Amino acid sequence: MVDFPEEVDEKNGVRLYGETSYENHMAVLSHFLHNHRDEVDNKEKAEIIAAIREFLSRKEARQSIDIDEMNDEQVWMVAEDPAQYGLFSDFFDVPFPAPKNPKFTFIDLFAGIGGIRIPFDEMGYQCVFSSEWDAKACKTYFANFGTLPFGDIAKIPAERIPKHDVLLAGFPCQAFSIMGKMQGFADTRGTMFFEIERILKHHHTPYILLENVKQLVGHDEGRTFKVILERLDQLGYYVKWQVLNALDFGLPQKRERVIIVGFLNKDDYNAFSFDIPHTPYNLADILESDEVVDPTLFASDHIIAKRREKTSEKQVFYPSIWHENKAGNISVLDYSCALRTGASYNYLLVNGVRRPSSRELLRLQGFPEKFKIAVSHQDIRRQTGNSVAVPMIRMVAQKINVIISNKKEYGTPEIKRFEAVAYA
């Protein structure tokens, strides 16, 4: 895939949504290729043909394809059997390909780099729709899953989103974070919950899994969280929630997040619990050898000396992560504080001498080793700071999966049933 700088607000790094944008074409095409079905309406067919024409015209310089000589039916033949033409390797040669025999379906809203998606991919669920407006996050997402997320969810009609079994959403948290201004719903980012509500109201999704910062629970003396729970209740959802810590899921990172699960069926609600066994963590398991780490990540001699001076009377051990807070106090710990997107990253030093590498940052969030790094280290810093602890989501997802799999009406993995759910 090529980059599409003309579709990005360079100042804010946000994707600009447009019906005819190349990125939107690629979102349509990539979702279709991974969710191919025999019957599409005329509008969908026209969108897919236009997307293929746009894609092939961009590849023409590298592959001798005269797209202008192809009529619509010839282009549609390409869409019906993409593997035969060998034109879409970027969409399929990825670490996390779509399952061949999907059991159930989900949508991935505010997708980031796919941390909430991965456990459902592992269980054989099919992602029928994803949305993310950050340009660099979309690049990482495409490199790993072969689908380019659609842009601003607020501009996508609910009826254009396929029917699905599970709705996943790590909706924007800056508005509720202690690192932000704590404005909540007064901040436009906070209102993104109402986009989730809009989609649930249309689709009546049977299962939902939402993730946000711990501060959401207490924001505005609990009133913000109360609004969210009341809105879900009005939609007919039975809801359970709990604040979970990544440290309890085998990750050396203190990262507390509120997990919200919702069920339209009360028996499903009763069957779910947050009684999840804790897994010990080991910092040594995620660290790379200093010899293979980019030299630019090492702190200056001045900073290292200053850190050692401040910890001279503390018990220092290795491996460890040294964290300097705003007051200048330094903690020597066997885990990292919560990864963030801002300047606080600069105050995390592995063994007091260097900043974490891109792979270490991904490991601190529990991303599999096969997860592909497709952007700069600076971008990975920001993306992991915005992401989720994958093992935490995995444990919750597995408990939801047991409930879904044991229901008679959800126990048939045949593709016919999958299509009926995904495209009804």
C-alpha positions in Angstrom: 0.0 0.0 0.0 1.1 3.6 -0.6 0.9 6.5 1.8 -1.9 8.9 1.3 -0.7 12.3 2.7 -3.3 14.2 0.8 -5.9 12.6 3.1 -4.3 13.6 6.4 -4.4 16.7 8.5 -0.7 16.9 9.0 -1.0 19.2 12.0 -3.2 16.9 14.0 -2.3 13.6 12.4 -6.0 12.9 11.9 -7.5 11.3 8.8 -9.8 13.5 6.7 -12.9 11.6 5.8 -14.3 11.8 2.3 -16.6 9.7 0.2 -14.1 9.7 -2.7 -10.9 9.8 -0.8 -8.3 7.1 -1.6 -8.3 6.0 2.0 -12.0 5.6 2.0 -11.8 3.5 -1.2 -9.2 1.3 0.5 -11.4 0.9 3.6 -14.2 -0.3 1.3 -12.0 -2.6 -0.7 -10.1 -4.1 2.2 -13.3 -4.8 4.2 -14.9 -6.4 1.2 -11.9 -8.6 0.4 -11.9 -10.0 4.0 -15.7 -10.3 4.2 -16.5 -11.4 0.6 -20.0 -12.5 -0.1 -22.0 -13.5 -3.2 -24.8 -10.9 -3.0 -24.2 -7.2 -2.9 -26.6 -4.4 -3.9 -25.9 -2.1 -6.8 -24.5 0.7 -4.6 -22.1 -1.6 -2.8 -21.0 -3.1 -6.1 -20.3 0.4 -7.6 -18.3 1.4 -4.5 -16.2 -1.8 -4.7 -15.6 -1.4 -8.5 -14.5 2.2 -8.0 -12.2 1.2 -5.1 -10.6 -1.5 -7.2 -10.1 0.9 -10.1 -8.5 3.5 -7.8 -6.3 0.8 -6.2 -5.1 -0.6 -9.5 -4.5 2.8 -11.0 -2.0 3.4 -8.1 -0.4 0.0 -8.6 -0.1 0.5 -12.4 3.3 2.1 -12.2 4.6 -1.0 -10.5 2.5 -3.6 -12.4 1.6 -3.4 -16.0 -2.1 -3.1 -15.6 -4.2 -1.0 -18.0 -7.2 -0.3 -15.8 -8.7 2.0 -18.4 -9.1 -1.0 -20.8 -11.1 -3.0 -18.2 -14.9 -2.7 -18.2 -16.8 -2.9 -14.9 -17.6 -6.6 -15.3 -13.9 -7.4 -15.7 -13.1 -5.3 -12.6 -15.8 -7.2 -10.7 -14.2 -10.5 -11.7 -11.1 -9.3 -9.9 -13.2 -8.6 -6.8 -14.9 -12.0 -6.9 -11.6 -14.0 -6.9 -8.8 -11.7 -5.6 -6.4 -14.4 -4.8 -6.3 -15.6 -8.5 -5.0 -12.2 -9.7 -2.3 -11.9 -7.1 -2.9 -8.1 -6.8 -3.8 -7.9 -3.1 -0.9 -9.4 -1.2 -0.8 -6.3 1.0 -4.3 -7.2 2.2 -3.6 -10.9 2.9 0.1 -11.4 3.8 -0.4 -10.1 7.3 0.3 -11.4 10.8 -3.4 -11.6 11.7 -5.4 -12.7 8.6 -9.1 -13.1 8.7 -10.3 -16.6 9.8 -11.1 -19.1 7.1 -14.2 -20.5 8.9 -15.5 -17.7 11.1 -17.8 -18.6 13.9 -19.0 -15.2 15.1 -18.7 -11.5 14.1 -17.6 -8.2 15.7 -16.9 -4.6 14.9 -13.9 -2.7 16.1 -14.6 0.9 16.9 -12.0 3.5 17.9 -9.7 0.6 16.8 -6.3 2.2 17.5 -3.7 -0.5 16.5 -6.1 -3.4 17.2 -5.3 -4.4 20.8 -8.9 -5.2 21.6 -9.4 -7.0 18.3 -6.5 -9.5 18.7 -8.1 -11.8 21.2 -11.3 -12.1 19.1 -9.2 -12.9 16.0 -7.5 -15.6 18.1 -10.9 -17.1 18.9 -11.9 -17.3 15.2 -14.3 -14.3 15.2 -14.6 -12.2 12.0 -14.1 -8.4 12.0 -16.8 -7.1 9.6 -16.1 -3.4 10.3 -13.4 -1.2 11.9 -13.1 2.5 12.4 -10.2 4.7 13.4 -9.3 8.3 12.5 -5.6 8.5 13.4 -3.6 8.2 10.2 -0.5 6.5 11.7 -2.6 4.1 13.8 -4.4 3.1 10.6 -1.1 2.4 8.9 -0.1 0.0 11.8 -3.6 -1.6 11.8 -3.5 -2.3 8.0 0.0 -3.8 8.2 -1.2 -6.3 10.8 -4.8 -7.1 9.8 -5.0 -6.3 6.1 -8.0 -4.0 6.6 -7.8 -0.2 6.5 -10.3 1.2 9.1 -12.9 3.6 8.0 -12.5 7.2 9.2 -14.6 9.3 11.6 -17.3 7.1 13.0 -19.5 10.1 13.6 -19.9 10.4 9.8 -20.7 6.8 9.1 -24.5 6.0 9.2 -25.3 3.0 11.5 -27.1 1.3 8.6 -23.9 1.1 6.6 -22.3 -0.9 9.4 -22.8 -4.7 9.0 -24.8 -6.6 11.6 -22.6 -8.2 14.2 -22.5 -10.3 17.4 -20.0 -8.2 19.5 -19.3 -4.5 19.6 -15.8 -3.6 20.7 -14.8 -0.1 21.6 -11.9 1.5 23.4 -13.5 4.8 23.1 -11.4 8.0 23.5 -10.2 8.4 27.0 -8.2 11.7 27.0 -11.3 13.6 28.2 -11.5 11.5 31.3 -7.7 11.0 32.0 -5.8 12.5 34.8 -3.2 13.5 32.1 -6.0 15.5 30.3 -8.2 18.3 31.4 -10.8 16.0 32.9 -13.6 17.7 31.0 -15.5 14.5 30.2 -18.6 15.0 28.1 -17.7 18.7 27.8 -14.9 17.6 25.6 -15.8 16.5 22.1 -13.7 13.4 22.6 -15.9 12.4 25.5 -19.0 12.5 23.4 -17.8 9.6 21.3 -19.7 7.3 23.7 -22.9 8.6 22.1 -21.6 7.3 18.7 -21.5 3.8 20.4 -25.0 4.4 21.7 -26.2 5.4 18.2 -24.9 2.1 16.7 -26.3 0.0 19.5 -29.7 1.6 19.1 -29.7 0.6 15.4 -28.2 -2.9 15.6 -29.2 -4.2 19.0 -25.8 -5.9 19.3 -26.1 -8.9 21.7 -22.7 -8.4 23.4 -20.6 -5.3 24.0 -17.1 -4.8 25.5 -15.9 -1.3 26.2 -12.6 -0.1 27.7 -11.6 3.3 29.2 -9.3 4.8 31.8 -9.9 4.2 35.5 -10.7 7.9 36.0 -13.9 7.6 34.0 -15.6 5.9 37.0 -15.0 8.9 39.3 -15.2 11.7 36.8 -17.5 14.6 37.8 -18.2 12.8 41.1 -19.4 9.8 39.2 -22.0 11.6 37.1 -20.3 10.9 33.8 -20.1 7.2 34.4 -23.7 7.2 35.7 -24.9 8.7 32.4 -23.1 5.9 30.4 -24.6 3.2 32.5 -28.1 4.7 32.4 -27.9 5.0 28.6 -26.9 1.4 28.2 -29.7 0.4 30.6 -32.2 2.3 28.5 -31.1 0.4 25.5 -31.9 -2.9 27.3 -28.4 -3.9 28.3 -27.5 -5.7 31.5 -24.1 -4.3 32.4 -21.2 -5.3 34.6 -18.0 -3.4 35.0 -14.7 -3.5 36.9 -11.4 -1.7 37.1 -8.6 -4.2 36.2 -4.9 -3.8 36.4 -2.4 -5.0 33.7 -0.1 -6.1 36.5 -2.6 -8.9 37.3 -2.4 -10.2 33.8 1.2 -11.1 33.4 2.4 -7.7 32.3 5.0 -5.6 34.1 3.0 -2.4 33.8 0.7 -0.7 36.3 -2.1 0.2 34.0 -5.6 0.4 35.5 -8.6 0.4 33.2 -12.3 0.1 33.5 -13.8 -2.7 31.5 -17.5 -2.6 30.8 -19.4 -5.6 29.4 -23.0 -5.6 28.4 -25.6 -8.3 27.5 -29.1 -8.0 26.0 -29.9 -11.4 27.6 -30.1 -11.5 31.4 -29.0 -15.2 31.6 -25.8 -14.2 29.7 -25.3 -11.3 32.2 -25.7 -13.7 35.1 -23.3 -16.2 33.6 -20.5 -13.6 33.3 -18.2 -12.7 36.2 -14.9 -10.8 36.6 -13.5 -13.6 38.7 -10.3 -13.9 36.7 -7.2 -15.6 38.1 -4.1 -13.4 38.3 -1.0 -14.2 36.4 2.5 -13.2 37.7 4.6 -10.8 35.7 8.4 -10.8 35.1 10.1 -7.7 33.7 13.0 -9.7 32.4 10.6 -11.4 29.9 9.9 -8.3 28.0 13.4 -6.6 27.9 15.7 -6.7 24.9 19.5 -6.8 25.3 21.1 -3.4 25.3 23.3 -4.5 22.4 20.3 -4.7 20.0 18.6 -1.5 21.2 18.8 1.6 19.0 21.7 3.7 20.5 19.5 6.9 20.3 17.4 5.5 23.1 20.2 5.7 25.6 20.1 8.6 28.0 23.0 11.1 28.1 25.8 10.7 30.6 24.4 13.7 32.4 20.9 12.3 32.9 22.3 8.9 33.9 24.6 10.5 36.5 21.7 12.6 37.8 19.5 9.5 38.2 22.2 7.6 40.0 22.7 10.5 42.4 19.0 10.7 43.2 18.8 6.9 43.9 22.1 6.7 45.9 20.2 6.0 49.1 17.6 3.7 47.5 17.7 -0.1 47.0 18.6 -0.5 43.3 18.1 -3.8 41.6 18.2 -5.1 38.1 16.3 -5.5 35.8 14.2 -2.5 36.8 12.5 0.6 35.4 13.3 3.9 36.9 10.5 6.4 36.8 10.9 10.1 37.6 7.7 11.9 38.5 6.9 15.6 38.1 8.3 16.4 41.5 11.7 14.9 40.5 11.4 11.8 42.8 12.6 8.6 41.3 11.1 5.1 41.8 13.1 2.0 41.0 10.5 -0.7 40.2 10.2 -4.1 38.7 7.4 -2.8 36.5 6.6 0.2 34.4 4.1 2.9 35.2 1.2 3.2 32.8 2.5 3.9 29.3 1.4 7.3 28.1 1.5 9.3 24.8 3.1 12.4 26.2 6.4 13.6 27.7 6.2 11.2 30.7 7.7 8.5 28.4 11.0 10.4 28.7 11.1 9.7 32.4 11.1 5.9 32.0 14.5 4.5 31.9 15.3 0.7 31.7 17.9 0.0 34.4 18.4 3.7 34.7 20.2 4.1 31.4 17.8 3.9 28.3 14.3 4.3 27.2 12.2 1.3 26.2 12.5 0.1 22.6 9.5 -0.2 20.2 9.3 -3.9 20.8 9.5 -3.5 24.5 6.7 -1.0 24.5 4.5 -3.5 22.6 5.5 -6.3 25.0 4.5 -4.1 27.9 1.0 -4.0 26.4 1.1 -7.8 25.7 1.1 -7.6 21.9 2.2 -10.9 20.3 5.8 -11.0 18.9 4.5 -11.3 15.4 2.8 -7.9 15.6 4.4 -5.9 12.9 6.1 -2.5 13.5 5.2 -0.4 10.4 5.8 3.2 11.8 8.5 5.1 13.6 9.5 4.6 17.2 7.9 8.0 18.0 4.6 6.7 16.5 4.9 3.4 18.4 5.4 5.4 21.6 2.1 7.2 21.0 0.2 4.2 19.8 1.2 1.9 22.7 0.3 4.7 25.1 -3.1 4.8 23.6 -3.6 1.1 23.4 -4.8 -1.7 25.7 -3.3 -4.5 27.7 -4.0 -7.4 25.4 -3.9 -10.2 28.0 -6.5 -8.3 30.1 -8.9 -8.1 27.1 -8.1 -11.7 26.2 -9.3 -13.0 29.6 -12.5 -11.0 29.4 -13.0 -12.0 25.7 -12.6 -15.7 26.5 -15.3 -15.5 29.2 -17.7 -13.8 26.8 -16.9 -16.4 24.2 -17.8 -19.3 26.5 -21.2 -17.7 27.0 -21.8 -17.1 23.3 -20.6 -20.6 22.3 -22.8 -22.3 24.8 -26.0 -20.7 23.5 -28.0 -22.8 21.1 -28.8 -20.0 18.8 -25.1 -19.0 18.6 -23.6 -22.4 18.4 -23.4 -22.9 14.6 -20.2 -21.9 12.9 -21.5 -22.5 9.4 -20.7 -19.8 6.9 -24.3 -19.5 6.0 -25.2 -18.4 9.5 -22.2 -16.1 9.6 -23.4 -14.3 6.5 -26.9 -14.0 7.8 -25.6 -12.3 11.0 -23.0 -10.1 9.3 -25.0 -8.9 6.4 -28.6 -8.9 7.5 
